[in-house]
């Protein structure tokens, strides 16, 4: 992931309940770079995935609507 217009400001969802199986996202880069970095909260120095902002928004919409639920 290349950061040219700022550093990621990572956060974990308040719904994560600190269960240890969380991801962190940095939505502050969505507008400037068109990506939302995603990383494992347990491996903060590890790699981050750069997800296209539109794809991340579709994912969040699917989760909120109940369309994407775990079995």
N, CA, C and O atoms as CSV, one atom per row, in Angstrom:
chain,resi,resn,atom,element,x,y,z
A,1,UNK,N,N,0.843,-1.173,0.000
A,1,UNK,CA,C,0.000,0.000,0.000
A,1,UNK,C,C,0.883,1.229,0.000
A,1,UNK,O,O,1.827,1.316,0.786
A,2,UNK,N,N,0.595,2.164,-0.857
A,2,UNK,CA,C,1.352,3.393,-0.919
A,2,UNK,C,C,0.541,4.507,-0.289
A,2,UNK,O,O,-0.630,4.693,-0.619
A,3,UNK,N,N,1.149,5.236,0.602
A,3,UNK,CA,C,0.480,6.360,1.246
A,3,UNK,C,C,1.159,7.633,0.775
A,3,UNK,O,O,2.305,7.904,1.134
A,4,UNK,N,N,0.451,8.411,-0.029
A,4,UNK,CA,C,1.057,9.621,-0.562
A,4,UNK,C,C,0.445,10.888,0.001
A,4,UNK,O,O,1.095,11.933,-0.012
A,5,UNK,N,N,-0.770,10.832,0.491
A,5,UNK,CA,C,-1.436,12.046,0.955
A,5,UNK,C,C,-1.819,11.974,2.419
A,5,UNK,O,O,-2.762,12.639,2.846
A,6,UNK,N,N,-1.113,11.190,3.180
A,6,UNK,CA,C,-1.406,11.112,4.603
A,6,UNK,C,C,-1.197,9.718,5.141
A,6,UNK,O,O,-1.089,8.746,4.393
A,7,UNK,N,N,-1.146,9.645,6.423
A,7,UNK,CA,C,-0.970,8.358,7.087
A,7,UNK,C,C,-2.317,7.774,7.460
A,7,UNK,O,O,-3.254,8.514,7.760
A,8,UNK,N,N,-2.424,6.460,7.444
A,8,UNK,CA,C,-3.688,5.833,7.848
A,8,UNK,C,C,-3.984,6.123,9.323
A,8,UNK,O,O,-3.089,6.057,10.166
A,9,UNK,N,N,-5.224,6.439,9.620
A,9,UNK,CA,C,-5.686,6.581,11.002
A,9,UNK,C,C,-6.548,5.346,11.277
A,9,UNK,O,O,-7.723,5.294,10.915
A,10,UNK,N,N,-5.938,4.368,11.919
A,10,UNK,CA,C,-6.558,3.068,12.129
A,10,UNK,C,C,-7.601,3.115,13.228
A,10,UNK,O,O,-7.437,3.822,14.223
A,11,UNK,N,N,-8.681,2.356,13.044
A,11,UNK,CA,C,-9.657,2.166,14.111
A,11,UNK,C,C,-10.291,0.788,14.002
A,11,UNK,O,O,-10.337,0.182,12.931
A,12,UNK,N,N,-10.774,0.315,15.132
A,12,UNK,CA,C,-11.475,-0.960,15.224
A,12,UNK,C,C,-12.923,-0.661,15.542
A,12,UNK,O,O,-13.211,0.249,16.319
A,13,UNK,N,N,-13.820,-1.398,14.965
A,13,UNK,CA,C,-15.245,-1.193,15.191
A,13,UNK,C,C,-15.598,-1.303,16.668
A,13,UNK,O,O,-15.028,-2.118,17.393
A,14,UNK,N,N,-16.527,-0.490,17.100
A,14,UNK,CA,C,-17.014,-0.583,18.481
A,14,UNK,C,C,-17.813,-1.858,18.688
A,14,UNK,O,O,-18.098,-2.224,19.829
A,15,UNK,N,N,-18.180,-2.540,17.619
A,15,UNK,CA,C,-18.923,-3.796,17.711
A,15,UNK,C,C,-18.009,-5.013,17.863
A,15,UNK,O,O,-18.489,-6.141,17.970
A,16,UNK,N,N,-16.710,-4.788,17.872
A,16,UNK,CA,C,-15.778,-5.912,17.903
A,16,UNK,C,C,-15.735,-6.616,19.255
A,16,UNK,O,O,-15.301,-7.766,19.321
A,17,UNK,N,N,-16.161,-5.979,20.314
A,17,UNK,CA,C,-16.201,-6.561,21.659
A,17,UNK,C,C,-14.856,-7.092,22.122
A,17,UNK,O,O,-14.796,-7.941,23.011
A,18,UNK,N,N,-13.780,-6.600,21.529
A,18,UNK,CA,C,-12.429,-6.966,21.950
A,18,UNK,C,C,-12.236,-8.480,22.015
A,18,UNK,O,O,-11.579,-8.983,22.926
A,19,UNK,N,N,-12.802,-9.201,21.061
A,19,UNK,CA,C,-12.705,-10.651,21.045
A,19,UNK,C,C,-11.413,-11.189,20.475
A,19,UNK,O,O,-11.189,-12.399,20.506
A,20,UNK,N,N,-10.558,-10.330,19.956
A,20,UNK,CA,C,-9.277,-10.771,19.447
A,20,UNK,C,C,-9.269,-11.180,17.987
A,20,UNK,O,O,-8.200,-11.439,17.434
A,21,UNK,N,N,-10.432,-11.247,17.343
A,21,UNK,CA,C,-10.488,-11.605,15.928
A,21,UNK,C,C,-11.003,-10.422,15.131
A,21,UNK,O,O,-12.001,-10.525,14.417
A,22,UNK,N,N,-10.324,-9.317,15.257
A,22,UNK,CA,C,-10.797,-8.071,14.664
A,22,UNK,C,C,-9.881,-7.605,13.539
A,22,UNK,O,O,-8.727,-8.019,13.428
A,23,UNK,N,N,-10.430,-6.747,12.728
A,23,UNK,CA,C,-9.634,-6.039,11.738
A,23,UNK,C,C,-9.700,-4.562,12.065
A,23,UNK,O,O,-10.627,-4.096,12.727
A,24,UNK,N,N,-8.716,-3.843,11.596
A,24,UNK,CA,C,-8.700,-2.398,11.718
A,24,UNK,C,C,-8.782,-1.823,10.317
A,24,UNK,O,O,-8.257,-2.402,9.365
A,25,UNK,N,N,-9.438,-0.691,10.199
A,25,UNK,CA,C,-9.555,-0.015,8.909
A,25,UNK,C,C,-9.123,1.434,9.059
A,25,UNK,O,O,-9.138,1.988,10.159
A,26,UNK,N,N,-8.744,2.035,7.956
A,26,UNK,CA,C,-8.355,3.442,7.937
A,26,UNK,C,C,-9.143,4.129,6.826
A,26,UNK,O,O,-8.671,4.244,5.695
A,27,UNK,N,N,-10.341,4.581,7.161
A,27,UNK,CA,C,-11.218,5.171,6.147
A,27,UNK,C,C,-10.792,6.578,5.743
A,27,UNK,O,O,-11.330,7.128,4.783
A,28,UNK,N,N,-9.839,7.166,6.454
A,28,UNK,CA,C,-9.430,8.531,6.128
A,28,UNK,C,C,-8.739,8.645,4.768
A,28,UNK,O,O,-8.578,9.753,4.255
A,29,UNK,N,N,-8.333,7.535,4.186
A,29,UNK,CA,C,-7.672,7.580,2.883
A,29,UNK,C,C,-8.623,7.337,1.718
A,29,UNK,O,O,-8.206,7.394,0.561
A,30,UNK,N,N,-9.886,7.068,2.004
A,30,UNK,CA,C,-10.847,6.733,0.951
A,30,UNK,C,C,-11.018,7.864,-0.057
A,30,UNK,O,O,-11.006,7.622,-1.264
A,31,UNK,N,N,-11.175,9.077,0.416
A,31,UNK,CA,C,-11.400,10.190,-0.498
A,31,UNK,C,C,-10.181,10.558,-1.322
A,31,UNK,O,O,-10.279,10.734,-2.537
A,32,UNK,N,N,-9.043,10.673,-0.675
A,32,UNK,CA,C,-7.835,11.125,-1.354
A,32,UNK,C,C,-7.208,10.054,-2.243
A,32,UNK,O,O,-6.688,10.361,-3.316
A,33,UNK,N,N,-7.257,8.796,-1.797
A,33,UNK,CA,C,-6.573,7.738,-2.536
A,33,UNK,C,C,-7.506,6.710,-3.151
A,33,UNK,O,O,-7.085,5.919,-3.995
A,34,UNK,N,N,-8.779,6.709,-2.738
A,34,UNK,CA,C,-9.736,5.754,-3.284
A,34,UNK,C,C,-9.600,4.355,-2.727
A,34,UNK,O,O,-10.124,3.400,-3.300
A,35,UNK,N,N,-8.890,4.226,-1.600
A,35,UNK,CA,C,-8.713,2.914,-0.974
A,35,UNK,C,C,-9.002,3.007,0.519
A,35,UNK,O,O,-8.900,4.068,1.134
A,36,UNK,N,N,-9.369,1.851,1.080
A,36,UNK,CA,C,-9.532,1.708,2.527
A,36,UNK,C,C,-8.572,0.601,2.961
A,36,UNK,O,O,-8.820,-0.573,2.686
A,37,UNK,N,N,-7.487,0.962,3.632
A,37,UNK,CA,C,-6.575,-0.062,4.124
A,37,UNK,C,C,-7.237,-0.892,5.230
A,37,UNK,O,O,-7.966,-0.359,6.067
A,38,UNK,N,N,-6.974,-2.189,5.218
A,38,UNK,CA,C,-7.523,-3.116,6.214
A,38,UNK,C,C,-6.361,-3.972,6.714
A,38,UNK,O,O,-5.561,-4.466,5.920
A,39,UNK,N,N,-6.273,-4.146,8.042
A,39,UNK,CA,C,-5.207,-4.986,8.595
A,39,UNK,C,C,-5.716,-5.785,9.781
A,39,UNK,O,O,-6.760,-5.469,10.352
A,40,UNK,N,N,-4.985,-6.808,10.144
A,40,UNK,CA,C,-5.278,-7.653,11.298
A,40,UNK,C,C,-4.898,-6.882,12.564
A,40,UNK,O,O,-3.762,-6.425,12.696
A,41,UNK,N,N,-5.830,-6.739,13.478
A,41,UNK,CA,C,-5.557,-5.971,14.695
A,41,UNK,C,C,-4.525,-6.637,15.594
A,41,UNK,O,O,-3.940,-5.979,16.455
A,42,UNK,N,N,-4.294,-7.931,15.407
A,42,UNK,CA,C,-3.301,-8.641,16.217
A,42,UNK,C,C,-1.896,-8.514,15.629
A,42,UNK,O,O,-0.911,-8.784,16.315
A,43,UNK,N,N,-1.800,-8.107,14.370
A,43,UNK,CA,C,-0.503,-8.001,13.681
A,43,UNK,C,C,-0.373,-6.616,13.070
A,43,UNK,O,O,-0.294,-6.468,11.851
A,44,UNK,N,N,-0.353,-5.623,13.910
A,44,UNK,CA,C,-0.340,-4.236,13.429
A,44,UNK,C,C,0.872,-3.887,12.578
A,44,UNK,O,O,0.796,-2.988,11.740
A,45,UNK,N,N,1.976,-4.572,12.776
A,45,UNK,CA,C,3.157,-4.298,11.953
A,45,UNK,C,C,3.156,-5.146,10.684
A,45,UNK,O,O,4.051,-5.021,9.848
A,46,UNK,N,N,2.164,-5.995,10.547
A,46,UNK,CA,C,2.059,-6.848,9.369
A,46,UNK,C,C,1.491,-6.107,8.181
A,46,UNK,O,O,1.303,-4.892,8.232
A,47,UNK,N,N,1.216,-6.831,7.113
A,47,UNK,CA,C,0.733,-6.192,5.885
A,47,UNK,C,C,-0.699,-5.672,6.025
A,47,UNK,O,O,-1.467,-6.121,6.877
A,48,UNK,N,N,-1.025,-4.729,5.175
A,48,UNK,CA,C,-2.388,-4.202,5.089
A,48,UNK,C,C,-2.888,-4.416,3.670
A,48,UNK,O,O,-2.133,-4.297,2.706
A,49,UNK,N,N,-4.163,-4.730,3.557
A,49,UNK,CA,C,-4.791,-4.855,2.241
A,49,UNK,C,C,-5.360,-3.501,1.851
A,49,UNK,O,O,-5.954,-2.817,2.685
A,50,UNK,N,N,-5.191,-3.113,0.618
A,50,UNK,CA,C,-5.773,-1.872,0.115
A,50,UNK,C,C,-7.037,-2.244,-0.661
A,50,UNK,O,O,-6.961,-2.719,-1.794
A,51,UNK,N,N,-8.181,-2.027,-0.051
A,51,UNK,CA,C,-9.475,-2.355,-0.650
A,51,UNK,C,C,-10.015,-1.091,-1.323
A,51,UNK,O,O,-10.005,-0.014,-0.725
A,52,UNK,N,N,-10.480,-1.221,-2.544
A,52,UNK,CA,C,-11.063,-0.049,-3.223
A,52,UNK,C,C,-12.220,0.491,-2.387
A,52,UNK,O,O,-13.014,-0.275,-1.840
A,53,UNK,N,N,-12.307,1.810,-2.297
A,53,UNK,CA,C,-13.311,2.452,-1.444
A,53,UNK,C,C,-14.731,2.025,-1.818
A,53,UNK,O,O,-15.557,1.810,-0.931
A,54,UNK,N,N,-15.028,1.901,-3.098
A,54,UNK,CA,C,-16.376,1.497,-3.527
A,54,UNK,C,C,-16.691,0.072,-3.074
A,54,UNK,O,O,-17.814,-0.217,-2.660
A,55,UNK,N,N,-15.706,-0.812,-3.153
A,55,UNK,CA,C,-15.908,-2.195,-2.719
A,55,UNK,C,C,-16.106,-2.261,-1.209
A,55,UNK,O,O,-16.935,-3.031,-0.722
A,56,UNK,N,N,-15.352,-1.461,-0.471
A,56,UNK,CA,C,-15.503,-1.437,0.981
A,56,UNK,C,C,-16.884,-0.902,1.365
A,56,UNK,O,O,-17.531,-1.433,2.267
A,57,UNK,N,N,-17.331,0.150,0.676
A,57,UNK,CA,C,-18.662,0.711,0.943
A,57,UNK,C,C,-19.751,-0.314,0.660
A,57,UNK,O,O,-20.717,-0.408,1.417
A,58,UNK,N,N,-19.615,-1.085,-0.418
A,58,UNK,CA,C,-20.595,-2.128,-0.740
A,58,UNK,C,C,-20.595,-3.210,0.333
A,58,UNK,O,O,-21.656,-3.712,0.706
A,59,UNK,N,N,-19.419,-3.574,0.831
A,59,UNK,CA,C,-19.308,-4.556,1.907
A,59,UNK,C,C,-20.028,-4.070,3.168
A,59,UNK,O,O,-20.805,-4.813,3.767
A,60,UNK,N,N,-19.769,-2.830,3.566
A,60,UNK,CA,C,-20.411,-2.271,4.763
A,60,UNK,C,C,-21.922,-2.226,4.583
A,60,UNK,O,O,-22.662,-2.551,5.512
A,61,UNK,N,N,-22.388,-1.831,3.416
A,61,UNK,CA,C,-23.822,-1.801,3.140
A,61,UNK,C,C,-24.428,-3.193,3.265
A,61,UNK,O,O,-25.500,-3.356,3.847
A,62,UNK,N,N,-23.748,-4.193,2.722
A,62,UNK,CA,C,-24.223,-5.575,2.816
A,62,UNK,C,C,-24.288,-6.079,4.245
A,62,UNK,O,O,-25.229,-6.781,4.614
A,63,UNK,N,N,-23.301,-5.729,5.050
A,63,UNK,CA,C,-23.306,-6.134,6.457
A,63,UNK,C,C,-24.457,-5.464,7.198
A,63,UNK,O,O,-25.198,-6.119,7.931
A,64,UNK,N,N,-24.605,-4.146,7.002
A,64,UNK,CA,C,-25.661,-3.406,7.694
A,64,UNK,C,C,-27.067,-3.888,7.316
A,64,UNK,O,O,-27.974,-3.880,8.148
A,65,UNK,N,N,-27.238,-4.301,6.078
A,65,UNK,CA,C,-28.556,-4.741,5.616
A,65,UNK,C,C,-28.882,-6.170,6.023
A,65,UNK,O,O,-30.019,-6.619,5.882
A,66,UNK,N,N,-27.877,-6.884,6.529
A,66,UNK,CA,C,-28.078,-8.281,6.901
A,66,UNK,C,C,-27.860,-9.242,5.752
A,66,UNK,O,O,-28.017,-10.454,5.903
A,67,UNK,N,N,-27.498,-8.695,4.602
A,67,UNK,CA,C,-27.256,-9.518,3.423
A,67,UNK,C,C,-26.012,-10.393,3.604
A,67,UNK,O,O,-25.949,-11.503,3.077
A,68,UNK,N,N,-25.035,-9.895,4.343
A,68,UNK,CA,C,-23.796,-10.636,4.603
A,68,UNK,C,C,-23.745,-10.992,6.076
A,68,UNK,O,O,-23.437,-10.147,6.917
A,69,UNK,N,N,-24.043,-12.230,6.383
A,69,UNK,CA,C,-24.002,-12.687,7.772
A,69,UNK,C,C,-23.185,-13.969,7.835
A,69,UNK,O,O,-23.121,-14.726,6.865
A,70,UNK,N,N,-22.567,-14.204,8.973
A,70,UNK,CA,C,-21.806,-15.451,9.110
A,70,UNK,C,C,-22.761,-16.585,9.484
A,70,UNK,O,O,-23.763,-16.359,10.162
A,71,UNK,N,N,-22.449,-17.801,9.044
A,71,UNK,CA,C,-23.340,-18.947,9.304
A,71,UNK,C,C,-23.373,-19.319,10.777
A,71,UNK,O,O,-24.071,-20.258,11.162
